[in-house]
Amino acid sequence: SKKQAEKAVHQKKEQSKTKCRKARRRHINLVAEFNHRQRKNIWLETHIWHAKRFHMVKKWGYCLGNSPTEKSYRACYRAMTKHCLLQDLSYYCCLELKGKENELLKQLARICSIDTGLTFQEASCLSGRFEGSLNLYRADRYPEDMLGPVTFIWKPRDESENRQLWIWVHPALKQDILRELKAIFQCSEPEEICITEPVTTSIQEEKQVEVVMSLGNKRKKEDKEGEKAVPVKKIIGDGTRDPFQSYSWIAQTTGIAISDRSMEILRYRLIGPLSNSVLTETLKVASVQTV
């Protein structure tokens, strides 16, 4: 009856008030909740901070902060001119190349031109001291068929002749540039398909989940359809790639390997006169012990 329904609602309110709002709203598994919310559009690691302060837009498979909800333009300008402003550029895709330096440079020369400025062979960039930027073209097609602008960073040389190169591309250009790189290096998919690994949880966390589930104070880990939730997976990759597909390819003849490192290597841009000071205070040199 109506009275019984009102009584039940009243009792539920009394029970809910026994805990603070934060405790009532806390999900059993925060990682599961985080992954569930970004099944359609990938979130950056700074997403929650931006979502509270920015109008969010869905672009290139991501959910990104577009414009501030408050009039914070003066604050941003002040930070850029006098302090330090940080931008999250992790939505840019990172393509990693590994192999012998001469083999890499030989094929990379086909997709860029010295007529447009520096190339992958520029001495200051090749040493790993500086980041370079250039325009890429389809193999042997310059000045036609431009693929788009990229930035690149060489890993500094070591004793080995093998080198490592990271190429950063906009997500809208990623598929075309990746396809061209795989073609010029003749990379085919490896036999093993790289599937994301489950997130490891400690024994204590598992026990806590069991206790909460047995008490029945919190909602069950089920979907809207009532089915059991999908096991928690690390979301590796970006909105332009299926996380359950291979993200590494190798050339059988030269041994050159191409890997898609999008969202595995985060990227931030610091703007302002105090940028170096912020980095110096934030990053600490690790003590390397040799056996």
C-alpha positions as CSV (number, residue, x, y, z in Angstrom):
1,S,0.0,0.0,0.0
2,K,0.9,3.7,-0.2
3,K,1.7,3.9,3.6
4,Q,4.0,0.9,3.4
5,A,5.9,2.3,0.4
6,E,6.4,5.7,2.2
7,K,7.6,3.8,5.3
8,A,10.2,1.9,3.2
9,V,11.4,5.1,1.6
10,H,11.7,6.7,5.0
11,Q,13.7,3.7,6.4
12,K,16.0,3.8,3.3
13,K,16.7,7.5,3.9
14,E,17.5,6.8,7.6
15,Q,20.0,4.1,6.6
16,S,21.7,6.2,4.0
17,K,22.2,9.0,6.5
18,T,24.3,6.8,8.7
19,K,27.3,7.3,6.4
20,C,28.7,10.5,4.9
21,R,27.8,11.3,1.3
22,K,31.3,10.4,0.0
23,A,31.1,6.9,1.6
24,R,27.6,6.3,0.2
25,R,28.7,7.3,-3.4
26,R,32.0,5.4,-3.3
27,H,32.0,2.5,-5.8
28,I,33.3,-1.0,-4.8
29,N,36.0,-0.9,-7.4
30,L,37.0,2.5,-8.5
31,V,39.0,1.2,-11.5
32,A,36.0,-0.7,-12.7
33,E,33.8,2.4,-12.4
34,F,36.4,4.5,-14.2
35,N,36.7,2.1,-17.1
36,H,33.0,1.6,-17.3
37,R,32.4,5.4,-17.7
38,Q,34.9,5.6,-20.7
39,R,33.9,2.6,-22.8
40,K,32.8,4.9,-25.7
41,N,35.3,7.8,-25.3
42,I,38.7,7.4,-23.8
43,W,39.5,9.7,-20.9
44,L,42.9,11.3,-20.2
45,E,44.4,11.0,-16.8
46,T,43.5,14.6,-16.0
47,H,39.9,14.1,-17.2
48,I,38.2,14.4,-13.8
49,W,40.0,17.7,-13.1
50,H,39.0,19.1,-16.5
51,A,35.4,17.7,-16.3
52,K,34.8,19.9,-13.2
53,R,36.1,23.1,-14.8
54,F,35.7,22.7,-18.6
55,H,33.0,22.1,-21.2
56,M,33.9,18.6,-22.5
57,V,33.7,17.6,-26.1
58,K,34.0,14.2,-27.8
59,K,36.7,14.3,-30.5
60,W,38.9,11.7,-32.2
61,G,37.7,8.9,-29.8
62,Y,38.5,11.0,-26.7
63,C,36.6,13.2,-24.2
64,L,38.5,16.4,-24.0
65,G,38.3,19.8,-22.2
66,N,37.3,22.4,-24.8
67,S,36.6,25.7,-23.0
68,P,36.5,26.7,-19.3
69,T,33.2,27.0,-17.6
70,E,34.4,30.1,-15.7
71,K,36.1,33.3,-16.9
72,S,39.6,31.9,-16.3
73,Y,41.2,33.5,-19.4
74,R,43.0,36.1,-17.3
75,A,44.3,33.5,-14.9
76,C,45.6,31.4,-17.9
77,Y,47.3,34.4,-19.4
78,R,48.8,35.4,-16.1
79,A,50.2,31.8,-15.7
80,M,51.7,31.9,-19.2
81,T,53.4,35.2,-18.8
82,K,54.5,35.1,-15.2
83,H,54.2,31.6,-13.8
84,C,53.6,28.2,-15.5
85,L,50.7,26.8,-17.4
86,L,50.3,23.0,-18.0
87,Q,48.5,21.5,-21.0
88,D,47.6,17.7,-21.2
89,L,48.5,16.6,-24.8
90,S,48.3,12.9,-24.0
91,Y,45.6,12.5,-26.7
92,Y,48.4,12.8,-29.3
93,C,49.4,9.3,-30.5
94,C,52.9,8.0,-30.1
95,L,54.4,5.6,-32.7
96,E,57.6,3.9,-31.6
97,L,60.3,2.6,-34.1
98,K,63.1,0.3,-33.1
99,G,66.0,-1.0,-35.2
100,K,69.3,-0.3,-36.7
101,E,69.9,3.4,-37.2
102,N,71.0,3.2,-40.9
103,E,67.9,1.0,-41.8
104,L,65.6,3.5,-40.0
105,L,67.1,6.6,-41.7
106,K,67.2,4.9,-45.1
107,Q,63.4,4.3,-45.2
108,L,62.4,7.4,-43.3
109,A,64.1,9.6,-45.9
110,R,61.5,8.4,-48.4
111,I,58.6,10.1,-46.5
112,C,60.2,13.5,-45.9
113,S,62.3,16.0,-47.8
114,I,65.3,18.2,-47.0
115,D,63.6,20.9,-49.2
116,T,61.1,21.5,-46.4
117,G,63.7,21.9,-43.6
118,L,65.2,19.4,-41.2
119,T,64.7,15.7,-41.5
120,F,65.0,12.7,-39.2
121,Q,68.8,12.8,-39.9
122,E,69.3,16.3,-38.4
123,A,72.4,16.0,-36.2
124,S,71.0,17.8,-33.1
125,C,67.8,15.7,-33.2
126,L,69.6,12.4,-34.1
127,S,71.7,12.7,-31.0
128,G,68.6,12.8,-28.8
129,R,69.2,16.3,-27.4
130,F,66.3,18.0,-29.2
131,E,62.8,17.3,-30.5
132,G,62.3,17.8,-34.2
133,S,59.2,18.6,-36.2
134,L,58.5,18.1,-39.9
135,N,55.9,17.2,-42.5
136,L,55.4,13.6,-43.7
137,Y,54.5,12.6,-47.3
138,R,53.6,9.3,-48.9
139,A,56.7,7.3,-49.8
140,D,58.6,8.9,-52.7
141,R,55.7,11.3,-53.5
142,Y,57.0,14.6,-52.3
143,P,55.8,17.4,-52.9
144,E,52.4,15.7,-53.4
145,D,50.4,13.5,-51.1
146,M,51.3,15.1,-47.8
147,L,50.2,13.0,-44.7
148,G,50.6,15.8,-42.1
149,P,52.9,17.4,-39.5
150,V,54.6,15.3,-36.8
151,T,57.1,15.8,-34.0
152,F,59.8,13.2,-33.2
153,I,62.3,12.4,-30.5
154,W,65.3,10.0,-30.8
155,K,66.4,8.1,-27.7
156,P,70.0,9.0,-27.0
157,R,72.6,6.6,-28.3
158,D,74.0,3.8,-26.2
159,E,76.7,1.2,-27.0
160,S,74.3,-0.7,-29.3
161,E,73.8,0.1,-33.0
162,N,70.0,-0.2,-32.5
163,R,68.1,3.0,-32.0
164,Q,64.7,4.0,-30.7
165,L,62.5,6.7,-32.2
166,W,59.2,8.2,-31.0
167,I,57.0,9.9,-33.5
168,W,54.1,12.0,-32.2
169,V,51.1,12.4,-34.5
170,H,47.6,13.9,-34.2
171,P,44.9,11.2,-33.7
172,A,43.1,12.2,-36.9
173,L,46.4,11.4,-38.9
174,K,47.4,8.3,-36.9
175,Q,45.9,5.6,-39.1
176,D,47.3,7.0,-42.4
177,I,50.8,7.5,-41.0
178,L,50.9,4.2,-39.3
179,R,49.8,2.5,-42.5
180,E,52.6,4.2,-44.4
181,L,55.3,3.3,-41.8
182,K,54.2,-0.3,-41.9
183,A,54.4,-0.3,-45.7
184,I,57.9,1.3,-46.0
185,F,59.4,-0.9,-43.4
186,Q,57.5,-4.0,-44.6
187,C,56.2,-4.8,-41.1
188,S,53.6,-7.5,-40.7
189,E,51.6,-8.4,-37.6
190,P,53.5,-10.7,-35.2
191,E,52.2,-14.2,-34.4
192,E,51.4,-13.2,-30.8
193,I,48.4,-10.9,-30.4
194,C,49.0,-8.4,-27.6
195,I,45.9,-8.4,-25.3
196,T,45.6,-6.1,-22.4
197,E,46.3,-7.6,-19.0
198,P,43.9,-7.5,-16.1
199,V,44.5,-5.0,-13.4
200,T,46.2,-6.8,-10.4
201,T,44.5,-6.2,-7.1
202,S,46.1,-7.0,-3.7
203,I,44.7,-9.8,-1.4
204,Q,43.5,-7.2,1.1
205,E,41.5,-5.3,-1.6
206,E,39.9,-8.6,-2.7
207,K,38.9,-9.4,0.9
208,Q,37.4,-6.0,1.3
209,V,35.3,-6.5,-1.8
210,E,34.1,-9.9,-0.6
211,V,33.1,-8.4,2.8
212,V,31.2,-5.5,1.2
213,M,29.4,-7.8,-1.2
214,S,28.4,-10.2,1.6
215,L,26.9,-7.3,3.7
216,G,24.9,-6.2,0.8
217,N,25.2,-2.5,1.7
218,K,26.4,-1.5,-1.8
219,R,25.1,-2.1,-5.3
220,K,26.1,-5.3,-7.1
221,K,28.8,-5.2,-9.7
222,E,26.4,-5.7,-12.6
223,D,25.5,-4.0,-15.8
224,K,22.1,-2.3,-16.5
225,E,21.1,-5.5,-18.2
226,G,21.7,-7.5,-15.0
227,E,24.7,-9.4,-16.5
228,K,28.0,-9.8,-14.7
229,A,30.4,-7.0,-15.3
230,V,33.3,-7.4,-17.7
231,P,36.6,-8.1,-15.8
232,V,38.6,-4.9,-15.2
233,K,41.1,-4.3,-17.9
234,K,43.8,-1.7,-18.3
235,I,42.8,0.6,-21.0
236,I,45.9,0.8,-23.2
237,G,45.8,2.7,-26.5
238,D,43.6,5.5,-27.8
239,G,40.2,6.1,-29.2
240,T,41.5,5.2,-32.7
241,R,42.4,1.6,-31.9
242,D,40.7,-1.5,-30.5
243,P,42.6,-2.3,-27.2
244,F,42.2,-6.0,-27.9
245,Q,44.1,-6.0,-31.2
246,S,47.8,-6.2,-31.8
247,Y,49.8,-2.9,-31.3
248,S,53.2,-4.1,-32.4
249,W,54.5,-5.1,-35.8
250,I,57.9,-6.4,-37.0
251,A,59.8,-6.8,-40.3
252,Q,61.1,-10.3,-40.8
253,T,64.0,-9.2,-43.0
254,T,65.4,-6.1,-41.2
255,G,64.1,-6.7,-37.6
256,I,62.6,-3.2,-37.5
257,A,59.7,-3.1,-35.0
258,I,56.8,-0.6,-35.0
259,S,54.7,-0.2,-31.8
260,D,51.7,1.9,-31.0
261,R,52.4,3.5,-27.6
262,S,49.4,5.8,-27.6
263,M,48.2,6.6,-24.0
264,E,51.1,4.5,-22.6
265,I,53.5,7.5,-22.8
266,L,51.8,10.6,-21.4
267,R,52.7,14.1,-22.8
268,Y,52.4,17.4,-21.0
269,R,53.3,20.9,-22.3
270,L,54.6,23.5,-19.8
271,I,54.3,27.2,-20.9
272,G,55.7,30.1,-18.9
273,P,58.9,31.5,-17.4
274,L,58.8,29.2,-14.4
275,S,58.4,26.0,-16.4
276,N,62.0,25.0,-15.8
277,S,61.7,25.7,-12.1
278,V,58.6,23.6,-11.8
279,L,60.2,20.7,-13.6
280,T,63.3,20.9,-11.5
281,E,61.3,20.8,-8.3
282,T,59.0,18.0,-9.6
283,L,61.6,15.6,-11.2
284,K,64.2,14.0,-9.0
285,V,67.3,12.2,-10.4
286,A,67.2,8.5,-9.5
287,S,70.4,6.9,-8.1
288,V,71.5,4.2,-10.5
289,Q,73.5,1.4,-8.8
290,T,75.7,-0.8,-10.9
291,V,76.5,-4.3,-9.7
